[in-house]
Amino acid sequence: MPNLSPGVLATADRLEVTLPNQAVNYQSVLTDLRARRDRLNYAIAAVEQIIGEVESKEQSENSTASSNVYRKMTIGDAAVHFIRSKGKPQRIGAIIRGLRVGGINSKSKNLYTTTYNTLTERAKRENSDVVKVGPEWALSEWQRERVAQP
């Protein structure tokens, strides 16, 4: 096997890594992984926001009028109202577009992050009305109904 670097050996079909006889600090490894996960989540959120902005602009150009249904609601209440109005789980980008079209009154510099964080905190509450299911947000009552079905 060719030696790539100390402790790393490779062949065409196998990579072998050997560690020196040192204790592994799993707490440090876990902390590092969580930090990397957080950076990935922010990167994903940024890309979703860009996609949402492009789609929102296209939707605004195609729409002749928008309502103000969300103008006096909090971001959390408006998001839950939007999800309920669609009748099925929604991705955060769709929720943001719906809130903007519905006239949400927010001074947030980043409505995507604010809405995502608001829904995340809301979902953590006991008896929350919203839950994250994969990449989508749904009403908790829908999840309870799904579990109750045989």
C-alpha angles and dihedrals in degrees: 000000000000114000111234097178136331108308096008122102125172141188131174092273105025142049117196123191121188122190124213116251094274130128114253115231098219092182090061091046091051092048090050092049092050091050090050090048090052091051090050091049090053091048091050090048091051093052091046089050091052090050090047093050092051092047091043091053091049091048092049091051091051095044120082096193138014129201128233096223092131099039096106098032129097115250091252094049092045092050092050090047090051093049090049091048091055093050095218139062115290136205117239092249091058090047091052092049090049092050092050093048088046091056101251109190105221133148091196114135089213112030091180094059093040093051094044092050092045092053092044092054091043091052090054092061120101110258090012118182093218134053135183113236110185107304093342137079119227139173113268090228089063091054092048090050091050092051092047093055114095 
